[in-house]
Amino acid sequence: MEFDDRHGAASSYHQLGVVAQARQRFDEAERHYEHAIDLKLEFDDRHDAASSSFRSMACS
């Protein structure tokens, strides 16, 4: 990842999940949320990871 901006990437994946969910592309949204969760947990951001996890469960 350029400039090693994992926090920004996690945020971007989360937002891609929001957009996919709004378009009722639930499988795609879930993949984006899961990627965001993985990145957030890498830098121990459990609060934001829980937020992405909650949204991901809404897609299931």
N, CA, C and O of each residue as an XYZ file, in Angstrom:
240
protein
N       0.841     -1.171      0.000
C       0.000      0.000      0.000
C       0.896      1.247      0.000
O       1.813      1.365      0.813
N       0.622      2.150     -0.901
C       1.434      3.349     -1.003
C       1.362      4.152      0.278
O       0.280      4.358      0.827
N       2.500      4.603      0.756
C       2.643      5.394      1.975
C       2.190      4.624      3.222
O       2.068      5.197      4.304
N       1.943      3.321      3.056
C       1.534      2.477      4.173
C       0.377      3.106      4.949
O       0.390      3.120      6.180
N      -0.608      3.619      4.244
C      -1.767      4.271      4.871
C      -2.889      3.265      5.094
O      -3.937      3.332      4.452
N      -2.656      2.345      6.002
C      -3.638      1.299      6.280
C      -4.904      1.873      6.917
O      -6.001      1.368      6.676
N      -4.764      2.901      7.711
C      -5.948      3.510      8.333
C      -6.852      4.110      7.261
O      -8.068      3.923      7.294
N      -6.265      4.825      6.320
C      -7.039      5.403      5.223
C      -7.650      4.332      4.340
O      -8.784      4.469      3.881
N      -6.895      3.259      4.101
C      -7.410      2.160      3.286
C      -8.585      1.487      3.984
O      -9.582      1.160      3.340
N      -8.479      1.279      5.288
C      -9.571      0.664      6.045
C     -10.830      1.518      5.945
O     -11.932      1.000      5.763
N     -10.658      2.810      6.064
C     -11.789      3.727      5.947
C     -12.407      3.655      4.550
O     -13.629      3.666      4.404
N     -11.564      3.582      3.536
C     -12.058      3.497      2.159
C     -12.828      2.203      1.923
O     -13.892      2.217      1.304
N     -12.299      1.088      2.411
C     -13.012     -0.184      2.255
C     -14.346     -0.159      2.993
O     -15.342     -0.694      2.505
N     -14.362      0.460      4.159
C     -15.621      0.578      4.906
C     -16.639      1.368      4.083
O     -17.798      0.967      3.978
N     -16.209      2.488      3.500
C     -17.119      3.310      2.701
C     -17.582      2.584      1.437
O     -18.726      2.746      1.012
N     -16.701      1.786      0.838
C     -17.116      0.970     -0.304
C     -18.195     -0.028      0.124
O     -19.117     -0.320     -0.636
N     -18.071     -0.539      1.335
C     -19.097     -1.430      1.868
C     -20.424     -0.716      2.049
O     -21.478     -1.279      1.755
N     -20.380      0.508      2.526
C     -21.595      1.309      2.712
C     -22.295      1.509      1.366
O     -23.511      1.353      1.265
N     -21.518      1.856      0.331
C     -22.088      2.095     -0.991
C     -22.681      0.800     -1.559
O     -23.798      0.799     -2.076
N     -21.933     -0.288     -1.461
C     -22.428     -1.568     -1.983
C     -23.696     -1.997     -1.248
O     -24.626     -2.519     -1.863
N     -23.735     -1.779      0.064
C     -24.925     -2.140      0.840
C     -26.124     -1.303      0.402
O     -27.232     -1.824      0.276
N     -25.911     -0.024      0.172
C     -26.998      0.858     -0.271
C     -27.531      0.431     -1.640
O     -28.703      0.640     -1.952
N     -26.658     -0.169     -2.452
C     -27.071     -0.644     -3.775
C     -27.565     -2.087     -3.728
O     -27.796     -2.712     -4.763
N     -27.722     -2.600     -2.527
C     -28.199     -3.959     -2.270
C     -27.288     -5.022     -2.879
O     -27.752     -6.077     -3.310
N     -26.010     -4.737     -2.909
C     -24.995     -5.707     -3.340
C     -24.355     -6.256     -2.070
O     -23.221     -5.917     -1.731
N     -25.092     -7.098     -1.388
C     -24.730     -7.498     -0.035
C     -23.463     -8.354      0.034
O     -22.680     -8.204      0.972
N     -23.245     -9.233     -0.922
C     -22.018    -10.037     -0.916
C     -20.787     -9.150     -1.083
O     -19.774     -9.332     -0.409
N     -20.898     -8.191     -1.993
C     -19.798     -7.247     -2.221
C     -19.572     -6.387     -0.980
O     -18.431     -6.167     -0.574
N     -20.644     -5.907     -0.385
C     -20.532     -5.081      0.820
C     -19.842     -5.852      1.934
O     -18.970     -5.320      2.621
N     -20.234     -7.097      2.106
C     -19.647     -7.909      3.170
C     -18.141     -8.087      2.963
O     -17.372     -8.030      3.923
N     -17.721     -8.300      1.723
C     -16.281     -8.437      1.435
C     -15.534     -7.152      1.793
O     -14.456     -7.200      2.385
N     -16.111     -6.001      1.429
C     -15.446     -4.730      1.746
C     -15.370     -4.517      3.260
O     -14.331     -4.107      3.778
N     -16.463     -4.792      3.963
C     -16.451     -4.634      5.421
C     -15.431     -5.556      6.064
O     -14.723     -5.150      6.985
N     -15.347     -6.797      5.589
C     -14.394     -7.742      6.166
C     -12.957     -7.293      5.922
O     -12.102     -7.443      6.794
N     -12.693     -6.748      4.751
C     -11.351     -6.230      4.465
C     -11.042     -5.045      5.398
O      -9.936     -4.938      5.928
N     -12.011     -4.177      5.587
C     -11.827     -3.044      6.502
C     -11.543     -3.537      7.917
O     -10.665     -3.010      8.599
N     -12.286     -4.547      8.354
C     -12.079     -5.103      9.701
C     -10.661     -5.629      9.838
O      -9.984     -5.339     10.825
N     -10.201     -6.408      8.850
C      -8.846     -6.965      8.906
C      -7.799     -5.876      9.038
O      -6.883     -5.985      9.854
N      -7.930     -4.820      8.234
C      -6.959     -3.727      8.303
C      -7.034     -3.002      9.651
O      -6.002     -2.671     10.234
N      -8.240     -2.758     10.142
C      -8.394     -2.047     11.415
C      -7.812     -2.844     12.569
O      -7.228     -2.272     13.489
N      -7.966     -4.151     12.525
C      -7.415     -4.975     13.596
C      -5.894     -5.023     13.536
O      -5.243     -5.234     14.559
N      -5.318     -4.829     12.344
C      -3.861     -4.789     12.224
C      -3.264     -3.659     13.053
O      -2.178     -3.812     13.612
N      -3.954     -2.536     13.139
C      -3.430     -1.442     13.958
C      -4.248     -1.261     15.230
O      -4.280     -0.180     15.818
N      -4.915     -2.350     15.646
C      -5.584     -2.452     16.946
C      -6.668     -1.391     17.147
O      -6.823     -0.855     18.244
N      -7.418     -1.093     16.079
C      -8.537     -0.148     16.190
C      -9.818     -0.954     16.369
O     -10.597     -1.118     15.431
N     -10.023     -1.448     17.572
C     -11.145     -2.348     17.849
C     -12.499     -1.638     17.773
O     -13.497     -2.258     17.407
N     -12.544     -0.362     18.109
C     -13.812      0.377     18.053
C     -14.314      0.469     16.617
O     -15.468      0.144     16.340
N     -13.452      0.912     15.700
C     -13.854      1.006     14.295
C     -14.076     -0.375     13.683
O     -14.947     -0.540     12.830
N     -13.293     -1.368     14.114
C     -13.488     -2.729     13.610
C     -14.874     -3.234     14.011
O     -15.542     -3.913     13.231
N     -15.298     -2.903     15.215
C     -16.634     -3.312     15.667
C     -17.711     -2.634     14.825
O     -18.738     -3.244     14.529
N     -17.491     -1.395     14.441
C     -18.444     -0.675     13.594
C     -18.582     -1.360     12.238
O     -19.697     -1.557     11.756
N     -17.467     -1.721     11.624
C     -17.503     -2.421     10.344
C     -18.133     -3.795     10.502
O     -18.872     -4.253      9.631
N     -17.841     -4.444     11.607
C     -18.410     -5.771     11.866
C     -19.917     -5.696     11.989
O     -20.628     -6.553     11.465
N     -20.411     -4.681     12.675
C     -21.851     -4.499     12.842
C     -22.524     -4.310     11.487
O     -23.565     -4.909     11.216
N     -21.929     -3.477     10.638
C     -22.492     -3.246      9.298
C     -22.439     -4.529      8.477
O     -23.366     -4.830      7.726
N     -21.357     -5.279      8.621
C     -21.229     -6.525      7.882
C     -22.329     -7.508      8.279
O     -22.866     -8.210      7.423
N     -22.662     -7.564      9.538
C     -23.718     -8.462      9.995
C     -25.064     -8.043      9.427
O     -25.933     -8.886      9.204
N     -25.245     -6.753      9.192
C     -26.505     -6.261      8.633
C     -26.700     -6.745      7.196
O     -27.824     -6.807      6.698
N     -25.590     -7.087      6.539
C     -25.661     -7.581      5.161
C     -26.036     -9.050      5.096
O     -26.540     -9.529      4.080
N     -25.790     -9.748      6.167
C     -26.010    -11.203      6.167
C     -27.463    -11.568      6.282
O     -27.804    -12.751      6.295
